[in-house]
Amino acid sequence: MLTDTLTIRHYQKLTDALVEMWNRGYRYEEMRIYIDGYLTSLRTSKAIEPFLINRLEEETTRYIYDPSNFEIPLQTQPELDLY
C-alpha cells in the first residue's frame, strides 16, 4: 500500500494514463513500456526515493494486470415512462 502523498499522486497519474491508453486501443505491452519510461524518468530525476519508486512499480504492475480495471461499465438504459 502506498502511503507517501507524492507517490500516490504519481500512481494516480499513471493509472489514469493507463486507462486512457486502453480506451485508445493500446494493449498491455505498450502500457508496460509507458510505465517503464515513467519510472525511469522518476529514477533519473530522483523525484522520489528509490524504495518508493519500487513500491510504485509493484502497485502499477498489479493494477495493469487486473482485468477489472479495464472493463467497460455497462450502460444502463433509463426506464421509459409508458403513461
C-alpha positions in Angstrom: 0.0 0.0 0.0 1.2 3.4 -0.9 1.3 6.0 1.9 3.5 8.8 0.6 1.4 11.6 -0.9 3.7 12.3 -3.7 3.9 8.7 -4.6 0.1 8.4 -4.5 -0.1 11.3 -6.9 2.3 9.6 -9.4 0.2 6.4 -9.0 -3.0 8.3 -9.8 -1.4 9.9 -12.9 -0.1 6.6 -14.1 -3.3 4.7 -13.6 -5.4 7.5 -15.3 -3.0 7.4 -18.2 -3.2 3.6 -18.5 -7.0 3.7 -18.6 -6.8 6.4 -21.3 -4.3 4.4 -23.3 -6.5 1.3 -23.0 -9.5 3.3 -24.3 -7.5 4.5 -27.2 -6.6 0.9 -28.2 -3.2 0.4 -26.6 -2.5 -3.0 -25.1 -0.6 -4.4 -22.2 2.8 -4.4 -23.9 2.6 -0.7 -24.9 1.3 0.3 -21.5 4.2 -1.6 -19.8 6.6 0.3 -22.0 4.9 3.6 -20.8 5.2 2.5 -17.2 8.9 1.6 -17.6 9.6 5.1 -19.2 7.7 6.9 -16.4 9.6 5.0 -13.7 12.9 5.6 -15.4 12.3 9.3 -15.5 11.4 9.2 -11.8 14.7 7.4 -11.1 16.7 9.7 -13.2 15.2 12.9 -11.8 15.4 11.5 -8.2 11.9 13.0 -7.7 11.1 10.4 -5.0 13.1 7.9 -3.0 14.2 4.7 -4.8 12.2 2.4 -2.5 9.1 4.4 -3.2 9.6 4.0 -6.9 9.9 0.3 -6.4 6.6 0.3 -4.5 5.0 2.4 -7.2 6.2 -0.1 -9.8 4.7 -3.0 -7.8 1.4 -1.3 -7.4 1.1 -0.2 -11.1 2.1 -3.7 -12.2 -0.6 -5.1 -10.0 -3.0 -2.6 -11.5 -2.2 -3.2 -15.1 -2.7 -7.0 -14.9 -6.1 -6.7 -13.1 -8.6 -7.0 -15.9 -11.4 -5.4 -13.8 -9.5 -2.1 -14.1 -10.1 -2.0 -17.9 -13.7 -3.3 -18.2 -16.2 -1.0 -19.8 -19.0 -0.3 -17.5 -22.4 -1.4 -18.7 -24.6 1.4 -19.8 -28.0 1.3 -18.1 -30.9 2.4 -20.1 -33.3 4.7 -18.5 -36.8 3.3 -17.9 -39.3 4.5 -20.4 -42.4 6.1 -18.9 -45.3 4.5 -20.8 -48.1 6.6 -19.4 
